Amino acid sequence: MYFTNHFRNIPLRLASSKFYNPIRKSACKVSTVQSQGFVMEKLTGDREGIVTLGFNRPETKNALSKSMLDSFSEAVESIKYDKSARVVILHSLVKNIFCAGADLKERAVMPESEVGRFVGKICQLITNFYDLPLPTIAAIDGPALGGGLEISLACDIRIASSTAKVGLVETKLGIIPGGGGTQRLPRIVGPAVAKELIFTGRIIDGSTALEIGLVNHAVEQNSDGNAAFLKALELSEEISKQGPIAVRLAKLAINKGLEVDLHTGLALEEANYAQTIGTKDRIEGLVAFKEKRPPKFTAE
């Protein structure tokens, strides 16, 4: 079993299940860790290295509660040190919903003195998720509102169904986004568009999100309500075949480079490239190219 040392402070259920692969018409085993409103699965077989993180609180439309955030935080920490992980997909196990944002019922009875600390905890968790060294993909198959959208903004890639609904709606509640939305959204869609969306609390569909560059892909929803998730799996398969060290260093170079001027960014790129030179994966890539075969990367 995988992940038996993770989620150590949270009751969990371990299971081994079958995951149907609709792309290759085959099945592969899945190792599952289920906790408070949150499920982590590690795929094997044809999709070795793909880890899925699934929201699972149908009774609240996956609203972010304290316990759910604790589960998410534990999952992020375990993935951070898992060298076998290649790609992470964030999605929902609840049909027609991604994440409705903060659990407002829980928030309503929270003492005012605790609210600031709780929001700070959410922001730190989302930042930790953003800082994961491997690629992350959000599969948005339903409404992603408030904190739900803010978590997806921390992903490297976002995929939405055309009928998904996304928005930072906090101003409708007399507050502002507190999970990084005022900072990450402008960097993705530009300041003017982000201001309009945040000031109005407007909710847009997946197709509109694609038009403004908020998501990478908008796909037609299917009867199972998991079209974005299937697209994310397809993309994850493609990414997981590449050199894992190279992909991680490329992510680091891009993210850190965005925070500095061009000349400093180019120096960061050079430094990260240098780290690939002495790896076994680089030699394997060259040999595989010469032998006209797919490379077998080992993350070494």
ROZAKE-369962 format. One line per field, with one value per residue (C-alpha): residue in one letter; x, y, z. Coordinates in nm, 4 decimals, decimal comma. Layout:
N
residu (A | ...)
x (X | ...)
y (Y | ...)
z (Z | ...)
//
This chain:
300
residu (M | Y | F | T | N | H | F | R | N | I | P | L | R | L | A | S | S | K | F | Y | N | P | I | R | K | S | A | C | K | V | S | T | V | Q | S | Q | G | F | V | M | E | K | L | T | G | D | R | E | G | I | V | T | L | G | F | N | R | P | E | T | K | N | A | L | S | K | S | M | L | D | S | F | S | E | A | V | E | S | I | K | Y | D | K | S | A | R | V | V | I | L | H | S | L | V | K | N | I | F | C | A | G | A | D | L | K | E | R | A | V | M | P | E | S | E | V | G | R | F | V | G | K | I | C | Q | L | I | T | N | F | Y | D | L | P | L | P | T | I | A | A | I | D | G | P | A | L | G | G | G | L | E | I | S | L | A | C | D | I | R | I | A | S | S | T | A | K | V | G | L | V | E | T | K | L | G | I | I | P | G | G | G | G | T | Q | R | L | P | R | I | V | G | P | A | V | A | K | E | L | I | F | T | G | R | I | I | D | G | S | T | A | L | E | I | G | L | V | N | H | A | V | E | Q | N | S | D | G | N | A | A | F | L | K | A | L | E | L | S | E | E | I | S | K | Q | G | P | I | A | V | R | L | A | K | L | A | I | N | K | G | L | E | V | D | L | H | T | G | L | A | L | E | E | A | N | Y | A | Q | T | I | G | T | K | D | R | I | E | G | L | V | A | F | K | E | K | R | P | P | K | F | T | A | E)
x (0,0000 | 0,1053 | 0,0939 | 0,0573 | 0,2695 | 0,0782 | -0,2287 | -0,0875 | -0,3082 | -0,6301 | -0,8596 | -0,8365 | -0,9408 | -0,6982 | -0,8322 | -0,7186 | -0,9545 | -0,9721 | -0,9470 | -1,0923 | -0,8777 | -1,1177 | -0,8303 | -0,6530 | -0,9525 | -0,7687 | -0,7707 | -0,4984 | -0,4833 | -0,5159 | -0,3878 | -0,6213 | -0,5996 | -0,9332 | -0,9638 | -1,1926 | -1,3648 | -1,0517 | -0,9155 | -0,5599 | -0,4956 | -0,1705 | -0,2156 | -0,0031 | 0,0347 | 0,0039 | -0,0288 | 0,2570 | 0,3557 | 0,0188 | -0,1322 | -0,4897 | -0,6256 | -1,0039 | -1,2464 | -1,5207 | -1,7774 | -2,0997 | -2,3199 | -2,1502 | -2,0546 | -1,6936 | -1,6854 | -1,3470 | -1,3769 | -1,1013 | -1,0719 | -1,0728 | -0,7906 | -0,5935 | -0,6304 | -0,5248 | -0,2211 | -0,1118 | -0,1456 | 0,0634 | 0,3388 | 0,3459 | 0,3652 | 0,6394 | 0,8794 | 0,7534 | 1,0179 | 0,8004 | 0,5283 | 0,5383 | 0,2131 | -0,0690 | -0,4313 | -0,6658 | -1,0287 | -1,3631 | -1,5198 | -1,8595 | -2,0428 | -2,1082 | -1,9111 | -1,5452 | -1,5342 | -1,7858 | -1,5206 | -1,5122 | -1,7547 | -1,9715 | -2,1740 | -1,8530 | -1,7263 | -2,0519 | -1,9963 | -1,6212 | -1,5109 | -1,3957 | -1,0560 | -1,0030 | -1,1061 | -0,7800 | -0,5689 | -0,7918 | -0,7734 | -0,3972 | -0,3836 | -0,5756 | -0,3422 | -0,0341 | -0,1751 | -0,2459 | 0,1068 | 0,2510 | 0,0489 | 0,1793 | 0,5353 | 0,5125 | 0,8118 | 0,6161 | 0,3481 | -0,0064 | -0,3281 | -0,6734 | -0,9624 | -1,2651 | -1,5812 | -1,8237 | -1,8460 | -1,5122 | -1,5957 | -1,4010 | -1,1412 | -1,2172 | -1,0992 | -0,8052 | -0,6754 | -0,6971 | -0,5096 | -0,2163 | -0,2027 | 0,0350 | -0,2404 | -0,6184 | -0,8715 | -1,2435 | -1,5576 | -1,7327 | -2,0223 | -1,8091 | -1,8698 | -1,5729 | -1,5410 | -1,3972 | -1,7236 | -1,5941 | -1,7028 | -2,0625 | -2,0018 | -1,8345 | -1,4818 | -1,1978 | -1,0220 | -0,7873 | -0,6288 | -0,4030 | -0,6721 | -0,5887 | -0,2288 | -0,2463 | -0,5476 | -0,3899 | -0,0735 | -0,2797 | -0,5404 | -0,3901 | -0,4689 | -0,7638 | -0,9551 | -0,8806 | -1,0045 | -1,3301 | -1,3912 | -1,3049 | -1,4821 | -1,8049 | -1,7815 | -1,8803 | -1,9124 | -1,8103 | -1,8327 | -1,5472 | -1,5636 | -1,5305 | -1,2497 | -1,0637 | -1,1159 | -0,9538 | -0,6681 | -0,7869 | -0,7833 | -0,5667 | -0,8471 | -1,2271 | -1,3830 | -1,7423 | -1,8924 | -1,9942 | -2,2762 | -2,0461 | -1,9543 | -1,5788 | -1,4695 | -1,2105 | -1,0710 | -1,0299 | -0,8501 | -0,6260 | -0,5425 | -0,4533 | -0,2258 | -0,0733 | 0,0144 | 0,1999 | 0,3883 | 0,4785 | 0,6699 | 0,9180 | 1,2326 | 1,1067 | 1,4113 | 1,3934 | 1,0219 | 1,0706 | 1,3629 | 1,1703 | 0,8830 | 1,1246 | 1,2940 | 0,9606 | 0,8059 | 1,1139 | 1,1857 | 0,8432 | 0,9388 | 1,2509 | 1,3772 | 1,4702 | 1,8469 | 1,8100 | 1,5597 | 1,8042 | 2,0658 | 1,8132 | 1,7490 | 2,1214 | 2,1611 | 1,8713 | 1,9925 | 2,3318 | 2,1663 | 2,0466 | 2,3931 | 2,5201 | 2,2013 | 2,1511 | 1,8258 | 2,0123 | 2,2368 | 1,9356 | 1,7601 | 2,0572 | 2,0994 | 1,7269 | 1,7289 | 2,0250 | 1,8595 | 1,5234 | 1,3286 | 1,1301 | 1,3562 | 1,3255 | 1,3784 | 1,4555 | 1,4702 | 1,8416)
y (0,0000 | 0,3551 | 0,6538 | 0,4468 | 0,7025 | 1,0044 | 1,1720 | 1,0483 | 1,2655 | 1,2171 | 0,9087 | 0,7516 | 0,4570 | 0,2784 | 0,0995 | -0,0493 | 0,0079 | -0,0074 | 0,3054 | 0,2865 | 0,4466 | 0,5822 | 0,6929 | 0,3602 | 0,1373 | -0,0277 | -0,0256 | 0,0500 | 0,0042 | 0,2974 | 0,3305 | 0,5489 | 0,7504 | 0,8954 | 1,1520 | 1,4324 | 1,5357 | 1,4703 | 1,1772 | 1,1251 | 0,8597 | 0,7396 | 0,5859 | 0,2956 | 0,0976 | 0,3120 | 0,6233 | 0,5660 | 0,8897 | 1,0650 | 1,1654 | 1,2902 | 1,5026 | 1,4959 | 1,7119 | 1,4934 | 1,6803 | 1,6417 | 1,7658 | 2,1083 | 2,1299 | 2,0736 | 2,3837 | 2,4284 | 2,3334 | 2,3216 | 1,9432 | 1,9394 | 2,1941 | 1,9836 | 1,6838 | 1,8921 | 2,0222 | 1,6692 | 1,5594 | 1,8502 | 1,7711 | 1,4033 | 1,4807 | 1,7363 | 1,4607 | 1,1862 | 1,1442 | 0,8983 | 1,1603 | 1,3252 | 1,5230 | 1,6235 | 1,6649 | 1,8596 | 1,7695 | 1,6865 | 1,3494 | 1,5198 | 1,5425 | 1,8920 | 2,0772 | 2,1687 | 2,3736 | 2,6255 | 2,8109 | 2,8648 | 2,6788 | 2,9809 | 2,7929 | 2,7110 | 3,0657 | 3,2172 | 3,0683 | 3,1295 | 3,3923 | 3,7119 | 3,6742 | 3,3434 | 3,4563 | 3,6302 | 3,3326 | 3,0906 | 3,2918 | 3,3166 | 2,9387 | 2,9009 | 3,1432 | 2,9592 | 2,6237 | 2,7548 | 2,8988 | 2,5632 | 2,3994 | 2,6561 | 2,5818 | 2,2067 | 2,1205 | 1,9120 | 2,0210 | 2,0680 | 2,0697 | 2,1823 | 1,9942 | 2,2206 | 2,0255 | 2,2493 | 2,5723 | 2,6951 | 2,9980 | 3,2111 | 2,9958 | 2,7134 | 2,9254 | 3,0594 | 2,7053 | 2,6413 | 2,9684 | 2,8130 | 2,5314 | 2,5466 | 2,4542 | 2,4864 | 2,2900 | 2,3629 | 2,2174 | 2,4702 | 2,4793 | 2,5247 | 2,8424 | 3,0304 | 3,3550 | 3,5396 | 3,6381 | 3,7717 | 4,1335 | 4,0068 | 3,9113 | 4,2395 | 4,0948 | 4,0512 | 3,7364 | 3,6201 | 3,3118 | 3,4884 | 3,5784 | 3,9499 | 3,8618 | 3,5510 | 3,6420 | 3,9672 | 3,7759 | 3,5305 | 3,7470 | 4,0951 | 4,3673 | 4,5319 | 4,2090 | 4,0844 | 4,4088 | 4,3905 | 4,0313 | 4,0946 | 4,4327 | 4,2893 | 3,9416 | 3,8192 | 3,4496 | 3,3332 | 2,9986 | 2,7812 | 2,9081 | 3,2701 | 3,1693 | 3,0307 | 3,3522 | 3,5654 | 3,3191 | 3,2054 | 2,8402 | 2,6555 | 2,4416 | 2,4439 | 2,1095 | 2,0100 | 1,8458 | 1,4803 | 1,2840 | 1,1678 | 1,5252 | 1,4597 | 1,5958 | 1,8338 | 1,5544 | 1,3253 | 1,6024 | 1,6551 | 1,2842 | 1,2963 | 1,5963 | 1,4406 | 1,1289 | 1,3431 | 1,5349 | 1,2247 | 1,0792 | 1,3690 | 1,3894 | 1,4434 | 1,6379 | 1,8582 | 1,9271 | 2,0213 | 2,2509 | 2,4093 | 2,4864 | 2,6373 | 2,8496 | 2,9800 | 3,0572 | 3,2250 | 3,4033 | 3,5670 | 3,7367 | 3,9110 | 4,1123 | 3,9419 | 3,9381 | 3,7824 | 3,5372 | 3,4289 | 3,3681 | 3,1526 | 2,9561 | 2,8982 | 2,7813 | 2,5382 | 2,4076 | 2,3396 | 2,1078 | 1,8789 | 1,8288 | 1,5697 | 1,3642 | 1,0092 | 1,1268 | 1,3620 | 1,0769 | 0,8495 | 1,1137 | 1,1383 | 0,7605 | 0,7074 | 0,9705 | 0,8002 | 0,4587 | 0,5964 | 0,4702 | 0,6291 | 0,7260 | 0,5500 | 0,8260 | 0,7367 | 1,0846 | 1,0418)
z (0,0000 | -0,0665 | 0,1674 | 0,4847 | 0,6728 | 0,5499 | 0,7016 | 1,0321 | 1,2522 | 1,0595 | 1,0495 | 0,7081 | 0,4978 | 0,2686 | -0,0355 | -0,3629 | -0,6533 | -1,0320 | -1,2384 | -1,5880 | -1,8549 | -2,1213 | -2,3450 | -2,3834 | -2,3117 | -2,0246 | -1,6462 | -1,3960 | -1,0208 | -0,7849 | -0,4283 | -0,2258 | 0,0944 | 0,2054 | 0,4824 | 0,5967 | 0,2735 | 0,0731 | -0,1278 | -0,2546 | -0,5177 | -0,6694 | -1,0118 | -1,1332 | -1,4522 | -1,7636 | -1,5483 | -1,3080 | -1,1353 | -1,1611 | -0,8258 | -0,7963 | -0,5128 | -0,4960 | -0,3011 | -0,1544 | 0,0584 | -0,1439 | 0,1404 | 0,1295 | -0,2400 | -0,1332 | 0,0861 | 0,2535 | 0,6201 | 0,8817 | 0,8680 | 0,4884 | 0,4798 | 0,7277 | 0,4947 | 0,1959 | 0,3842 | 0,4793 | 0,1169 | -0,0101 | 0,2384 | 0,1414 | -0,2316 | -0,1762 | -0,0683 | -0,3008 | -0,5711 | -0,7628 | -0,8219 | -1,1638 | -1,1947 | -0,9593 | -1,0661 | -0,8381 | -0,9061 | -0,7482 | -0,6754 | -0,6506 | -0,9822 | -1,1217 | -0,8526 | -0,8075 | -0,4872 | -0,3534 | -0,1548 | 0,2201 | 0,4441 | 0,5296 | 0,7935 | 0,9775 | 0,9232 | 1,0589 | 1,4058 | 1,4087 | 1,6658 | 1,4970 | 1,6604 | 1,4747 | 1,1272 | 1,0400 | 1,1496 | 0,9601 | 0,6369 | 0,6824 | 0,7148 | 0,3867 | 0,2114 | 0,3374 | 0,2280 | -0,1217 | -0,1360 | -0,0286 | -0,3057 | -0,5555 | -0,4404 | -0,5059 | -0,7246 | -0,9753 | -1,2262 | -1,0967 | -1,2997 | -1,1860 | -1,3487 | -1,3030 | -1,3851 | -1,1969 | -0,9969 | -0,8578 | -0,6485 | -0,4008 | -0,2294 | -0,4715 | -0,7627 | -0,5607 | -0,5115 | -0,8859 | -0,9523 | -0,7659 | -1,0232 | -1,3177 | -1,5626 | -1,5438 | -1,7468 | -1,7262 | -1,8737 | -2,0958 | -1,8479 | -1,5357 | -1,3353 | -1,1901 | -0,9999 | -0,7024 | -0,5365 | -0,2041 | -0,2591 | -0,2609 | 0,1037 | 0,1990 | 0,2015 | -0,0497 | -0,1745 | 0,1002 | -0,0536 | -0,2993 | -0,5529 | -0,5685 | -0,6547 | -0,8742 | -1,0882 | -1,2212 | -1,3100 | -1,5140 | -1,6910 | -1,6482 | -1,3894 | -1,5683 | -1,6301 | -1,2790 | -1,1247 | -1,3169 | -1,2110 | -0,8457 | -0,8139 | -0,9594 | -0,8070 | -1,1523 | -1,2304 | -1,5787 | -1,7578 | -1,8788 | -2,2363 | -2,1236 | -1,8870 | -2,1883 | -2,3845 | -2,1141 | -2,0520 | -1,7104 | -1,8194 | -2,0718 | -2,2122 | -2,2076 | -2,2990 | -2,3655 | -2,0608 | -2,0841 | -1,9199 | -1,6401 | -1,5500 | -1,5663 | -1,9053 | -1,7576 | -1,5417 | -1,8434 | -2,0323 | -1,7300 | -1,7259 | -2,0931 | -2,0400 | -1,7272 | -1,9252 | -2,1748 | -1,9054 | -1,7017 | -1,9955 | -1,9959 | -1,7859 | -1,4291 | -1,3115 | -1,6205 | -1,5725 | -1,2078 | -1,2862 | -1,5727 | -1,3350 | -1,0833 | -1,3498 | -1,4806 | -1,1414 | -0,9983 | -1,3237 | -1,3169 | -0,9901 | -1,1230 | -1,4220 | -1,7499 | -1,6973 | -1,3522 | -1,4938 | -1,7633 | -1,4932 | -1,3071 | -1,6251 | -1,6732 | -1,3138 | -1,3425 | -1,6790 | -1,5225 | -1,2725 | -1,5534 | -1,7078 | -1,4614 | -1,4441 | -1,5691 | -1,7256 | -1,9604 | -2,0804 | -2,1188 | -2,3270 | -2,5633 | -2,5915 | -2,6495 | -2,9229 | -3,0910 | -3,0651 | -3,1829 | -2,8807 | -2,5983 | -2,3058 | -1,9712 | -1,7191 | -1,3558 | -1,1966 | -1,1331)
//
